[in-house]
Each structure stands twice: as C-alpha cells, then as structure tokens.
C-alpha cells in the first residue's frame, strides 16, 4: 500500500462550540377568530356525535381518541397547542403526517397543498360535549382574541374522531388469513389494554395475550377475527390501525441455476480481526457446512425444526458476509471477522404468529448478549411494503437497538421492486425503513461504470423523516450476472443466486473490511457515514438507489486522490449551541473551482407512536465559505452563510415533498457544493442538533454522537492532500490500514 493516501481522522480535534444568532417570530393565524370558531365548532360537534354512538365498552372510562390536524404552517415542535389542549382536556398519545389542502393560508405565497401534523389526542366524550357547548353560540364564546389557547384554536385545520372504517388498512378485509395485527394507542395506561381485552371477549375475538408487545407508546396485539368481528373491533376508541398479519419474505427471487460449480480453495487462516462481534440472524447453517470454521451456530431456546430452504438461505447469506461475491477463479482470503449465526426461522414460521416469534428471537438474543454486537445482518423481515402513517414493530424495535450508532445493522431492502408501483407495493419493506439502519438495495454490477438497480430491488422513498431509503445499493446478482455464494445443501460448491438478501451482507462484508483494516479505530456510525459519502449515484433516481452504489472495496473506501482530502470527524453534538467544524485547506489557499462534499449522520432516539415526529433528533448544517465575515460586533453571526443540505436536491417529485421543516429532522444527509477557491477563507460547517420529544419541546435532551465526513476536491491543486496534511500535521492523523488485506475482485 506504499504511496497510497488515506482518509484523515481526528477531525473532531478541530471543532469548537459557538453561539450563532437564530431567527424566529410570531405567525399570522390562517383563520380569523370568527371563521375559526365556526369551523371548529361544527367539527367538534360532529366528533362528539360520532363518539356518543360508540359502544360504551369501546370507550374505556368514557375516553376516546380524536385526530387533531394542525395547519401546515404550524409544524414546528413549539407549535403544539399545549394551552388549547389544557383548556379543553386533550392529551397527546400519538401522531402522523397528513397531506392537506387548507381552506385558507394566512400568507400570500403558499403551495396548494402541504404536509401537516395530525395529533392523536385522548379525551372523554363528556369533555367533547363541553368543548362543543363553549364554542357555540358564538356571541357567548369564552375565547378571547389574543390569548394563547385562542391563537392555537385558529391554527387548527381539522378535528374529528377517526371512523372505524378509517382504521382498517387497505387489503385487510380481503386478506386470505383471519389473523390480524392490531395497533393500539397505549396512553401510557395499562387500563387501555385491559379494556381492549374485555371488549374483544364481548365480541368473541381470539387474541394472543402472550404475544402482546409494547413499543414506544403503542401496543401491538395479534388476534383472529372474521369480517363482521373486524368491523366491530375497529370501533374500539384506542385502536389506531388494524392490518393483516404479514408473512415472512420469500427467501429469494426465482432461482437462477441449481447446478453447483466447484468452489475456490478455502483459506487456511483464521480471521483478520478476532475481537469484533458480528451477528447474522437467518435460517441457520446446514450440518457439515464448510463455513463452520469461522461461524458459531446458535440455536435459541425452544426453537422448532429447521427448514431446508431456510438453511440454504442462511448459508448463502453467511457466505456473503464472510467472502463477499465468490467466483470460481477468485482466490479467497481469510474472513475479516468471526460470525455468530443465530437461527431464527423454524418450521412454525408460517403459523399465525410465526413472524412475532421470529422477531422475539432476534430481540432476545441482542438484548441478552454479554457484549454488544458491532455489526448485524438482517436479510429477512415482513413481506409487506412500508406505510407512511404507521410504523412496523420490526422497524421500531430495531431502530431502538441501533440508537447512538454503536451497532451497524445492514438490512435487505426487499425483493418487491417489480410489483405494482401505483399501489406502492414495490416500496422497501420493514425493517429497512429504519432511520438508524443501513438499508441496502441491489444493483447489477460491482465495478462497471454503467450499472442500474436490479428490477427486483424494492424502491423508496422511505417515510419522513428517513426519506432517503434505501440508503444505497450493492451488488446483489442478476440473471445475466448472478451472485456467487458457497452452498452445501446437495454437495459443496458455488451457488448462483440473486436478491437484496445478498446485497446487504455483501455491503456488511465491506464494512467488516474497513473495521479490520483500521482495527476498530472508527465507530460503526462512522463506517455508515463513509458508505454514504463514497456512494456513487450515477444520476440514477434516488428513490431507486438512495445515495447510490456503495463502494465494495474497503481499501478504496479509505483512499484519497492527490488533489483531494477527506476528513472524518467523530464526537458529540452539543446542546443549544452550534458545533463549528473547520474544513481543512492549505494555508496558501486554493485555486480554481473547488468541490466540497459532506456527509453527516446521527442515530437518534425515536418515538414510534409519533410517526410524523419519529426521530427525536435532527440536523442542520450551515456552510460558511468565509468564517471571517461577521455582522456588527458578533464574530459568530450567520453572515455569509448558506444551508448546505437541501431536501429538494434529494427528492424533486411533488408527492415526495417533505414537511416544511423536514430537513431538520433527517438523521442522514449528503450534499456537494462548488465554490471558487479564492472565496474560501477558513471555511467551516456550523452544525446544530435539533431535539424534540413526542413532537414537542424536549425538556431533558442529551448530547448525541455524530459522524461527519468532508471531502475537498481541487483539480488544479495536484498536491492538495500533502499540503493539507502538512498544515494540520499536529491535529489530523491518516487512518492507514493496520493489517494487510488484498483487494478482492
């Protein structure tokens, strides 16, 4: 590796915390008081009338859940109508985003429609009647103009109690199975679940008490019901959604070739890195598999018999993690790390709640591990497209275990890319929509300049926040160029296959290479940031390939050209202050046009019940080409600054439009800007960490780990790397490989 130039680390040593002035102000309500009172009075009266018709048993302690949609101009965390809710007895229990066309905007310039926040609020039927009474007659209204509760009333777009039919997800009534998953608002009270059980018993609906799961303010309950029972159970006031119980994804797209070809000679060596812990959750390994030299097979307590197809899938996935894409003429080197292969699929997977038990095995193993896994592969999950307004249990549970970025989860995006796009059946599948995981789709080439998404690879976008999904694509095989894995089901040999099931472990294989090369010198979050940073989008649609094709060679992922320099910053983002991250350039300055590319990633806490405010943390990065500029006497004023990351550069189609403040809550961003080198004077990023809790102000926020990768590319400065390293030799450190790894083609 002599002569190679590598990524510079310890960029966080350059950073400092600064105060930067921030704007803000009052808003002109979209509706005048008279109009607002008339609109909301009618809606509250209708909501109260519908709630009064619900069975008493469906309203625990007389309580119901209403949906309160804010005007699209009122979507910030400080816009939650706390005074109004206190005045009329509303308690938030969840939320989602809703696309609305307001009757009035209250401003001259506005779109026709926009995303708005819908808050689920718990109240009583008697409170609804009382609120309806004090809204009319209007000449006796207690709503004083200018009061906070009144202003907040004027910011409401709609209010109502969701109808039973609205809670039944599309396809539920026509489902072939009678097993469903019910999602309940928990309201943080156990009484809700107890009341639901009593109501279900009245309807003679069977449910699995042992499989009830609480996740982030919502409750998942599996049950069996016929069509009539389905209609009645959906009247339960705290029922948020009901949908068919999904099945496990099929193990692969159609098989390519069943004949096995001889495998290359397996390496005699052990592994490059003995310390890193890696887990693969899949179908198990066949008895006598040649991979067992580097793999510990784990059978969870109580698991049933293995399935032959699942064993074959598990072995192929494990082969991809150990060796990547295997071809007959390729010499295999020792794997990067040992693997714990945890078999989670058994012969009961197709039972009514088989998928619940499968996920439980994954979670129980992760939670009981004496030492946290640094890398995890998941090439399985529910066979269902993601939903914008509801969260899947798989997604919420895995996201919660990836908070902070200590574990990198590589997750297959799904193989439904060729399904109906108009019905969104081709969208990525849970848990690949997780904001804290690396969602991997499949492309049809590894190194070729011309490549594309494989037709079967599921497409984005993800939910907002988390719109950039899949995160990227990796080689997953195609009919013309299949993915090669070691297989031993009917004799040891190479199997030709395809699927995102193999793209995800191939990406993880590269991540393990980076980890081994640097002897764990950077965090899994930093590895994820590097993947996104070096991804090549090739001008392909982001909904198909995310940030682009991931680099598959760990050496290349770390390399820098002579006329560029890449710096990695890893640390903690402060609270209520900006983190100033200087961009290293030579003291002599730069000539000509300069391209600056930056990637910024966090792994925030989540709120599963508040899908419109799913991430508790978000990012805003201000680019300052000349940090010497200032306004007045304040050296840290935002003069000469510009936003660096823009949602419009990611998804341009109207139906994917983000919330007005959506960019603030995305946990992963990448962007590039071109500037004249003569205009760059002590350039820097000012990064602000936004926090919220259940969509409102967070009263007790904590700092969060971050990874920032910045590349400066200057074609006219042929020795940029050397000049920059010389100027910052006392701070920045080249992250040179510590072990020998040959490039694998």
C-alpha positions in Angstrom: 0.0 0.0 0.0 3.1 2.2 -0.3 2.3 5.6 -1.9 -1.5 5.4 -1.1 -3.1 8.3 0.7 -5.8 7.6 3.2 -8.6 9.3 5.0 -7.6 11.7 7.7 -9.1 11.1 11.1 -9.5 13.1 14.4 -11.3 15.9 12.6 -13.2 16.5 15.9 -10.0 18.0 17.3 -10.6 21.0 15.1 -14.1 21.6 16.3 -15.4 24.2 18.8 -18.8 25.2 20.1 -20.2 28.6 19.1 -23.3 30.7 19.6 -25.0 31.7 16.4 -27.9 34.0 16.2 -31.2 32.3 15.2 -34.3 33.8 13.7 -37.9 33.4 14.7 -41.1 35.3 15.2 -44.9 35.2 15.6 -47.2 33.9 12.9 -50.3 35.4 11.5 -53.0 32.8 12.1 -54.5 31.4 8.8 -58.1 31.9 10.1 -59.6 34.9 11.9 -61.3 34.1 15.2 -64.9 34.1 13.8 -64.0 31.8 11.0 -62.0 29.5 13.2 -64.8 29.2 15.8 -67.4 28.4 13.2 -65.2 25.8 11.5 -64.1 24.0 14.7 -67.5 24.3 16.4 -69.0 22.2 13.5 -66.2 19.7 13.6 -66.2 19.2 17.4 -70.0 18.8 17.4 -69.7 16.1 14.7 -66.9 14.4 16.6 -68.9 14.4 19.8 -72.0 12.9 18.0 -70.0 10.1 16.5 -68.2 9.3 19.8 -71.6 9.2 21.5 -72.7 6.4 19.2 -69.7 4.2 20.0 -70.4 1.2 22.4 -69.6 2.1 26.0 -67.3 -1.0 26.2 -65.3 0.5 23.3 -64.6 3.7 25.3 -62.6 2.8 28.4 -63.6 5.2 31.2 -65.6 7.2 28.7 -62.4 8.0 26.8 -61.9 8.3 23.1 -59.0 9.2 20.7 -59.5 12.1 18.4 -57.4 13.3 15.4 -56.4 17.0 15.5 -54.7 18.2 12.4 -52.7 21.4 12.5 -52.5 23.9 9.7 -49.4 23.2 7.5 -47.7 26.4 8.7 -47.8 25.1 12.3 -45.5 22.1 12.2 -42.5 23.1 14.4 -42.1 21.5 17.8 -43.1 24.7 19.5 -46.4 24.9 17.6 -48.0 22.1 19.5 -51.2 23.7 21.0 -50.4 23.0 24.7 -52.7 25.7 26.0 -55.6 24.7 23.9 -55.2 21.1 24.9 -55.0 22.0 28.6 -58.1 24.2 28.2 -60.4 21.6 26.7 -58.9 18.4 28.1 -56.8 16.8 25.3 -53.8 14.6 25.9 -51.5 13.7 23.0 -51.0 9.9 22.5 -49.5 9.8 19.0 -49.3 11.4 15.6 -48.8 11.1 11.9 -48.3 13.3 8.8 -51.3 14.2 6.7 -51.3 15.8 3.2 -53.9 18.6 3.3 -55.3 21.4 1.2 -56.2 24.2 3.7 -59.2 26.4 3.2 -57.0 29.5 3.9 -53.3 30.1 4.3 -53.0 33.5 6.0 -50.0 34.3 3.8 -49.7 35.5 0.2 -47.2 32.9 -1.1 -48.1 29.3 -0.5 -48.5 25.9 -2.2 -51.9 24.4 -2.9 -51.3 21.5 -0.5 -48.7 20.5 2.0 -47.9 18.0 4.7 -49.4 18.8 8.1 -49.1 17.3 11.6 -52.1 15.2 12.8 -52.0 14.7 16.5 -53.9 11.8 18.1 -55.3 13.1 21.4 -57.1 11.3 24.2 -60.2 12.9 25.7 -63.5 12.0 27.2 -66.9 12.1 25.5 -68.1 14.4 28.2 -65.1 16.7 27.5 -66.1 16.8 23.8 -69.6 17.8 24.7 -68.3 20.5 27.0 -66.0 21.9 24.3 -68.8 21.8 21.8 -71.0 23.8 24.2 -68.4 26.6 24.8 -67.8 27.0 21.0 -71.4 27.9 20.4 -73.4 30.1 20.4 -70.5 32.3 19.3 -71.8 35.5 21.0 -71.2 33.8 24.3 -67.9 32.3 23.5 -65.2 32.4 26.2 -62.4 32.5 23.6 -60.7 35.8 24.0 -58.8 37.2 21.0 -55.0 37.2 21.5 -55.0 34.5 24.2 -52.6 31.6 23.5 -55.4 29.0 23.6 -57.4 31.1 21.1 -54.5 31.6 18.8 -53.8 27.9 18.8 -57.5 27.3 18.0 -57.0 29.5 15.0 -54.1 27.3 13.9 -56.2 24.1 13.7 -57.1 22.8 10.2 -59.4 20.0 11.3 -60.6 18.0 14.3 -62.5 14.7 14.4 -62.8 11.2 15.9 -61.5 8.6 13.4 -64.2 6.4 12.0 -63.9 2.7 12.5 -63.6 2.1 8.7 -60.6 4.5 8.6 -58.6 2.3 10.9 -58.9 -0.8 8.7 -55.8 -0.8 6.4 -56.3 -1.5 2.7 -56.3 -5.2 1.9 -57.4 -6.2 5.4 -60.9 -7.2 4.6 -59.8 -9.2 1.5 -56.9 -10.9 3.3 -56.8 -14.7 2.9 -55.9 -15.2 6.5 -58.1 -14.3 9.5 -55.0 -13.3 11.6 -54.5 -9.6 12.1 -52.3 -7.2 13.9 -53.9 -4.5 15.9 -52.1 -1.3 16.9 -53.4 0.4 20.0 -52.7 3.9 21.4 -51.3 3.0 24.9 -51.9 6.4 26.5 -49.3 5.1 29.0 -52.1 3.3 30.9 -52.4 -0.4 31.3 -56.2 0.1 31.5 -56.3 0.6 27.7 -55.1 -3.0 27.1 -57.3 -4.4 29.8 -60.3 -2.6 28.3 -59.4 -3.9 24.9 -59.3 -7.5 26.1 -62.7 -7.1 27.7 -64.2 -5.6 24.5 -62.6 -8.4 22.4 -64.0 -11.0 24.7 -67.5 -9.5 24.3 -67.1 -9.9 20.5 -65.7 -13.5 21.0 -62.5 -12.4 19.3 -59.4 -14.6 20.0 -56.1 -13.0 20.8 -52.6 -14.0 21.9 -52.0 -12.4 25.3 -48.5 -13.8 25.5 -47.6 -12.0 22.2 -48.8 -8.5 23.2 -45.9 -6.1 22.8 -45.4 -2.5 24.0 -43.1 -0.4 21.7 -42.6 3.3 22.2 -46.1 4.3 23.3 -48.1 1.9 21.1 -49.2 -1.7 21.7 -49.2 -4.5 19.1 -51.8 -7.2 19.6 -52.2 -10.3 17.3 -55.7 -11.7 17.0 -58.1 -13.7 14.9 -61.3 -12.3 13.6 -63.9 -12.8 10.8 -65.1 -9.9 8.7 -68.0 -9.0 11.0 -65.8 -9.1 14.1 -63.3 -7.0 12.3 -65.8 -4.2 11.7 -66.8 -4.2 15.4 -63.3 -4.5 16.9 -62.3 -1.4 14.8 -64.8 0.7 16.8 -62.6 0.4 19.9 -61.7 4.0 20.6 -58.0 3.5 21.3 -57.5 1.3 18.2 -55.1 3.1 15.8 -54.9 0.6 13.0 -55.7 -3.0 12.1 -53.9 -4.8 9.3 -53.3 -8.4 8.1 -50.6 -10.3 9.9 -47.7 -10.3 7.4 -45.8 -13.4 6.3 -42.1 -13.8 6.2 -40.5 -12.6 2.9 -39.7 -15.3 0.4 -36.1 -16.4 0.7 -35.1 -15.1 -2.8 -36.3 -14.1 -6.2 -36.6 -17.1 -8.7 -33.6 -19.3 -8.5 -31.1 -18.9 -11.3 -29.2 -22.1 -11.7 -29.3 -25.0 -9.4 -26.1 -26.7 -10.6 -23.2 -26.3 -8.2 -19.7 -25.4 -9.6 -16.5 -26.1 -7.7 -15.6 -23.6 -5.0 -12.2 -22.0 -4.8 -9.8 -23.3 -2.2 -10.9 -22.1 1.2 -8.3 -20.2 3.2 -6.3 -22.0 6.0 -6.1 -18.8 8.1 -8.5 -17.9 10.8 -9.8 -14.3 10.7 -8.2 -10.8 10.4 -10.0 -9.4 13.5 -10.7 -11.7 16.4 -12.3 -9.0 18.6 -15.2 -7.6 16.6 -18.6 -9.3 17.3 -20.8 -9.9 14.2 -24.3 -11.5 14.2 -26.3 -12.9 11.3 -29.9 -13.7 12.0 -31.3 -16.1 9.4 -32.3 -19.7 8.7 -29.3 -21.5 10.1 -26.4 -23.5 8.6 -26.7 -27.0 7.1 -24.9 -29.7 9.0 -21.3 -30.1 7.8 -21.2 -26.6 6.1 -17.6 -25.7 5.3 -18.3 -22.2 6.8 -18.4 -23.5 10.4 -14.7 -23.0 10.7 -15.5 -19.2 11.1 -19.0 -19.4 12.3 -20.6 -20.2 15.6 -24.1 -21.6 15.1 -26.6 -20.6 17.8 -30.0 -22.2 18.4 -32.3 -20.1 20.5 -34.2 -21.9 23.3 -37.4 -23.5 22.2 -36.9 -23.1 18.5 -38.6 -25.7 16.3 -37.1 -27.8 13.5 -35.1 -26.1 10.7 -36.4 -25.7 7.1 -34.2 -26.9 4.2 -34.8 -23.7 2.1 -34.1 -21.5 5.1 -30.8 -23.4 5.9 -29.7 -22.9 2.3 -30.6 -19.2 2.5 -28.8 -18.8 5.8 -25.6 -20.4 4.5 -25.6 -18.2 1.4 -26.1 -15.1 3.4 -23.3 -16.1 5.8 -21.0 -16.8 2.8 -21.7 -13.3 1.5 -20.7 -11.8 4.9 -17.5 -13.9 5.1 -16.3 -13.8 1.5 -18.5 -11.3 -0.5 -19.2 -12.3 -4.1 -17.4 -15.6 -4.8 -16.4 -16.6 -8.3 -14.6 -19.9 -9.4 -11.4 -18.1 -10.4 -11.0 -16.0 -7.3 -8.6 -16.8 -4.5 -10.3 -16.5 -1.2 -8.5 -14.8 1.7 -9.3 -15.2 5.4 -12.6 -13.6 6.5 -12.4 -10.3 8.3 -14.3 -11.5 11.5 -16.0 -14.5 13.0 -19.7 -14.7 12.9 -22.5 -15.7 15.3 -25.2 -17.2 13.1 -28.4 -17.2 15.1 -31.1 -19.5 13.5 -34.4 -17.7 14.0 -36.5 -19.5 11.3 -38.2 -22.8 12.2 -41.0 -25.0 10.8 -43.6 -22.8 12.6 -42.8 -19.7 10.6 -46.0 -20.0 8.6 -48.2 -20.3 11.6 -50.4 -17.4 12.6 -47.9 -15.6 14.8 -44.7 -17.2 13.5 -43.2 -13.8 12.5 -43.8 -12.5 16.0 -41.8 -15.4 17.5 -39.1 -14.9 14.9 -38.6 -11.2 15.8 -38.7 -12.1 19.5 -35.8 -14.5 19.0 -33.8 -11.7 17.4 -34.5 -9.2 20.1 -33.9 -11.6 23.0 -30.5 -12.6 21.6 -29.5 -9.0 21.0 -30.7 -7.9 24.5 -29.1 -10.8 26.3 -25.7 -10.6 24.7 -23.0 -10.0 27.3 -21.1 -7.9 24.8 -22.9 -5.7 22.2 -22.6 -6.7 18.6 -20.7 -4.2 16.5 -22.2 -5.4 13.2 -25.5 -7.2 12.4 -27.0 -8.5 9.2 -30.7 -9.0 8.6 -31.8 -10.4 5.2 -35.3 -11.2 6.3 -38.4 -9.4 7.5 -42.2 -9.0 6.9 -43.4 -9.3 3.3 -45.2 -6.0 3.3 -44.4 -2.5 1.9 -43.8 0.2 4.4 -46.6 2.7 5.3 -46.1 6.4 5.7 -48.6 6.9 8.6 -47.8 3.8 10.7 -44.7 2.1 12.0 -44.0 -1.6 11.8 -42.9 -3.3 15.0 -39.8 -4.6 13.3 -38.7 -1.1 12.4 -39.4 0.4 15.8 -37.7 -2.5 17.7 -34.5 -2.5 15.5 -34.2 1.3 15.4 -34.4 1.4 19.2 -31.4 -1.0 19.4 -29.4 1.0 17.0 -29.6 4.3 18.8 -26.3 6.0 19.2 -24.6 4.2 16.3 -22.7 1.6 18.3 -24.1 -1.2 16.1 -24.3 -1.1 12.3 -27.4 -3.0 11.1 -27.2 -3.9 7.4 -30.7 -4.7 6.3 -32.0 -6.0 3.0 -34.4 -3.6 1.3 -36.7 -6.3 -0.1 -37.2 -8.0 -3.5 -40.5 -6.4 -4.5 -39.2 -3.8 -6.9 -41.1 -5.3 -9.8 -44.5 -5.2 -8.1 -47.2 -2.6 -8.9 -45.8 0.9 -8.4 -49.2 2.7 -8.5 -50.3 0.7 -5.4 -46.8 1.3 -3.8 -46.4 -2.5 -3.5 -42.8 -2.1 -4.7 -41.7 0.1 -1.8 -39.0 -1.1 0.6 -40.0 -3.5 3.3 -39.6 -3.3 7.1 -37.3 -3.0 8.9 -35.2 -1.4 6.1 -37.2 1.9 6.6 -35.5 2.3 10.0 -33.7 5.6 10.4 -30.8 4.0 12.3 -30.1 1.1 10.0 -28.3 0.8 6.7 -30.9 -0.2 4.2 -29.3 -2.0 1.2 -30.9 -2.5 -2.2 -29.4 -4.4 -5.1 -27.6 -3.3 -8.3 -26.4 -5.4 -11.2 -22.6 -4.7 -11.2 -19.8 -4.2 -8.8 -17.2 -2.1 -10.6 -18.6 -1.4 -14.0 -19.1 2.3 -14.8 -22.6 1.5 -16.3 -24.9 -0.1 -13.8 -28.5 0.0 -12.6 -30.9 -1.1 -9.9 -31.9 -4.7 -10.2 -35.6 -4.9 -11.2 -36.4 -6.9 -8.1 -34.9 -4.5 -5.7 -37.5 -2.6 -3.7 -37.6 1.1 -4.1 -38.0 4.2 -1.9 -38.7 6.7 -0.7 -38.8 5.9 3.0 -41.0 7.6 5.5 -40.4 11.2 6.6 -38.1 11.5 8.4 -35.9 8.9 6.9 -36.8 9.8 3.3 -33.5 8.7 1.7 -34.2 4.9 1.5 -32.7 2.6 0.6 -29.5 4.2 1.9 -27.8 2.7 -1.2 -27.3 -0.4 -3.3 -24.7 -3.1 -3.5 -24.2 -5.9 -6.0 -27.0 -8.5 -5.4 -26.8 -10.5 -8.6 -29.0 -10.8 -11.7 -29.9 -13.4 -14.3 -27.0 -12.2 -16.5 -24.5 -11.9 -13.7 -25.6 -13.9 -10.6 -24.2 -13.6 -7.1 -21.9 -16.4 -6.1 -22.1 -18.0 -2.7 -20.8 -21.1 -1.1 -23.5 -23.8 -0.7 -23.5 -27.3 0.7 -27.1 -28.4 0.5 -26.5 -31.0 -2.1 -22.7 -31.2 -2.2 -20.3 -28.4 -1.6 -20.0 -25.9 -4.4 -20.8 -22.4 -5.7 -24.5 -21.4 -6.0 -25.6 -18.8 -8.5 -28.4 -16.6 -7.0 -29.7 -13.1 -6.7 -31.5 -10.9 -4.2 -31.2 -8.0 -1.7 -30.6 -10.8 0.8 -27.1 -11.0 -0.6 -26.6 -7.3 -1.4 -26.9 -6.5 2.3 -24.3 -9.0 3.6 -22.0 -8.0 0.7 -22.1 -4.4 2.0 -21.5 -5.7 5.5 -18.6 -7.7 4.2 -17.0 -4.4 3.1 -17.8 -2.7 6.4 -16.1 -5.5 8.2 -13.1 -5.0 6.0 -12.9 -1.3 6.9 -13.3 -2.2 10.6 -10.5 -4.8 10.4 -8.2 -2.6 8.3 -8.4 0.2 10.9 -8.6 -2.1 14.0 -11.9 -0.6 15.1 -10.4 3.0 15.0 -13.7 4.4 13.8 -17.2 3.7 15.1 -19.9 1.7 13.2 -21.7 5.1 12.7 -18.5 6.4 11.1 -18.4 3.3 8.8 -22.0 4.0 7.8 -21.2 7.7 7.1 -18.3 6.6 4.9 -20.6 4.2 2.9 -23.0 7.1 2.2 -20.2 9.5 1.5 -18.4 7.4 -1.1 -21.7 6.1 -2.7 -22.0 6.9 -6.5 -25.5 7.8 -7.5 -24.6 7.9 -11.3 -27.5 10.2 -11.9 -30.0 7.4 -11.2 -33.3 8.2 -9.5 -32.7 8.4 -5.7 -35.9 6.5 -5.0 -34.3 3.6 -6.8 -30.7 3.7 -5.5 -30.8 6.1 -2.5 -27.4 7.8 -2.1 -26.0 5.5 -4.8 -23.9 2.3 -5.3 -21.8 1.5 -2.2 -18.1 1.1 -2.7 -17.3 -2.6 -2.2 -13.5 -2.4 -1.8 -12.6 -1.4 1.8 -9.2 0.0 0.6 -10.9 2.2 -2.0 -13.4 3.4 0.6 -10.5 4.8 2.7 -8.3 6.2 -0.1 -7.8 9.8 -1.2 -6.5 11.1 -4.6 -3.6 13.5 -4.7 -5.8 16.5 -5.5 -8.4 15.8 -2.7 -8.5 15.3 1.0 -11.2 13.5 3.1 -11.5 14.1 6.8 -13.6 12.2 9.3 -15.0 14.0 12.4 -16.5 11.9 15.2 -17.7 13.2 18.5 -20.7 14.5 20.4 -23.1 17.2 19.2 -23.6 19.9 21.9 -27.0 21.2 23.1 -28.3 24.6 22.3 -25.0 25.6 20.6 -23.6 25.1 17.1 -20.7 22.8 16.6 -18.2 24.6 14.4 -16.3 22.1 12.2 -13.5 23.9 10.3 -12.8 22.5 6.8 -9.1 21.9 6.5 -7.4 23.6 3.5 -3.8 24.6 2.9 -2.6 27.9 4.4 -1.7 29.0 0.9 -5.4 28.8 -0.2 -6.9 27.1 -3.3 -7.1 27.9 -7.0 -9.9 27.4 -9.4 -13.2 25.7 -8.7 -13.3 23.6 -5.6 -15.9 20.9 -4.8 -16.8 20.3 -1.2 -18.8 17.1 -0.4 -20.1 16.5 3.2 -22.0 13.6 4.8 -23.4 14.0 8.3 -25.1 11.1 10.2 -26.6 10.5 13.7 -28.6 7.6 15.1 -31.2 9.4 17.2 -33.8 8.1 19.7 -37.2 7.5 18.3 -40.9 7.9 19.1 -42.8 5.1 17.4 -46.2 6.4 18.3 -45.5 9.8 16.7 -44.6 8.8 13.1 -44.7 12.5 12.0 -42.0 13.2 14.6 -40.4 9.8 14.6 -36.8 11.0 15.2 -36.1 12.8 18.5 -33.0 14.3 17.0 -32.3 16.1 13.7 -29.6 18.1 12.0 -29.0 21.5 10.4 -25.6 22.3 8.8 -24.8 25.8 7.8 -21.9 26.2 5.3 -19.7 29.3 5.8 -17.2 29.7 2.9 -15.7 32.6 4.7 -15.9 32.3 8.5 -14.0 35.6 8.9 -17.1 37.5 7.8 -19.3 38.9 10.6 -22.1 41.3 11.2 -21.7 44.2 13.7 -19.6 43.1 16.7 -20.7 39.5 16.7 -18.0 37.2 15.2 -20.4 34.3 15.2 -23.2 35.9 13.3 -24.6 34.0 10.3 -23.3 36.5 7.8 -22.2 34.9 4.5 -23.7 31.5 5.5 -25.8 29.2 3.4 -27.7 26.0 4.0 -25.6 23.1 2.7 -28.1 20.2 2.8 -31.3 20.5 0.9 -34.2 18.1 0.6 -35.1 19.5 -2.8 -31.8 18.0 -4.1 -32.8 14.6 -3.0 -36.5 14.1 -4.0 -37.9 16.5 -6.5 -41.3 14.8 -7.2 -44.2 16.6 -5.6 -45.7 13.5 -4.0 -42.5 13.1 -2.0 -42.4 16.7 -0.8 -41.1 16.9 2.8 -42.6 18.8 5.6 -41.5 22.5 5.6 -39.1 21.7 8.4 -38.5 18.1 7.3 -34.8 18.7 6.6 -34.2 19.5 10.2 -35.2 16.0 11.3 -33.4 13.8 8.8 -30.7 11.9 10.6 -28.5 11.3 7.4 -27.5 13.9 4.9 -25.1 14.2 2.0 -24.5 17.1 -0.4 -21.9 18.8 -2.6 -21.2 22.4 -3.4 -18.8 24.0 -5.9 -17.0 27.3 -4.9 -14.2 29.4 -6.2 -11.1 28.5 -4.2 -10.4 32.3 -3.8 -13.7 32.6 -1.9 -12.8 30.1 0.7 -11.3 31.6 3.9 -11.3 29.5 6.9 -14.4 27.7 5.6 -16.4 25.7 8.1 -19.7 24.0 8.9 -21.9 25.1 11.8 -23.9 22.1 12.8 -26.9 22.4 15.0 -28.5 19.5 16.8 -32.3 19.8 17.0 -34.1 17.9 19.7 -37.7 17.1 20.4 -39.8 14.6 22.4 -43.0 13.2 21.0 -43.0 16.1 18.5 -42.8 18.8 21.2 -40.0 20.6 23.1 -37.6 18.2 24.8 -37.3 19.2 28.4 -34.3 17.0 29.1 -32.2 16.5 25.9 -28.8 14.9 25.9 -25.8 15.3 23.5 -25.6 12.7 20.7 -22.7 11.0 18.8 -22.2 12.2 15.3 -20.1 11.3 12.3 -19.2 13.9 9.7 -17.2 13.2 6.6 -15.9 16.1 4.4 -14.0 15.9 1.1 -12.3 18.8 -0.5 -11.6 18.2 -4.2 -9.5 20.8 -6.1 -8.5 19.7 -9.6 -5.9 22.5 -10.0 -4.1 21.7 -6.8 -2.3 18.4 -7.6 -0.8 18.0 -4.2 -3.7 19.1 -2.1 -3.5 16.0 0.2 0.1 16.6 1.1 -0.4 20.3 1.6 -3.4 19.8 3.9 -1.7 17.1 5.9 1.4 19.3 6.3 -0.7 22.2 7.5 -2.6 20.1 10.1 0.1 17.5 11.0 -0.3 18.3 14.7 -4.1 17.5 14.6 -5.1 15.2 11.8 -4.0 11.6 11.5 -4.0 9.5 8.4 -6.1 6.4 9.0 -3.8 3.9 7.5 -4.5 0.2 7.3 -3.1 -1.7 10.3 -3.4 -5.2 8.7 -2.7 -6.5 5.2 -5.8 -7.1 3.1 -5.7 -7.8 -0.6 -8.2 -6.3 -2.9 -10.7 -8.9 -3.9 -12.1 -8.8 -7.4 
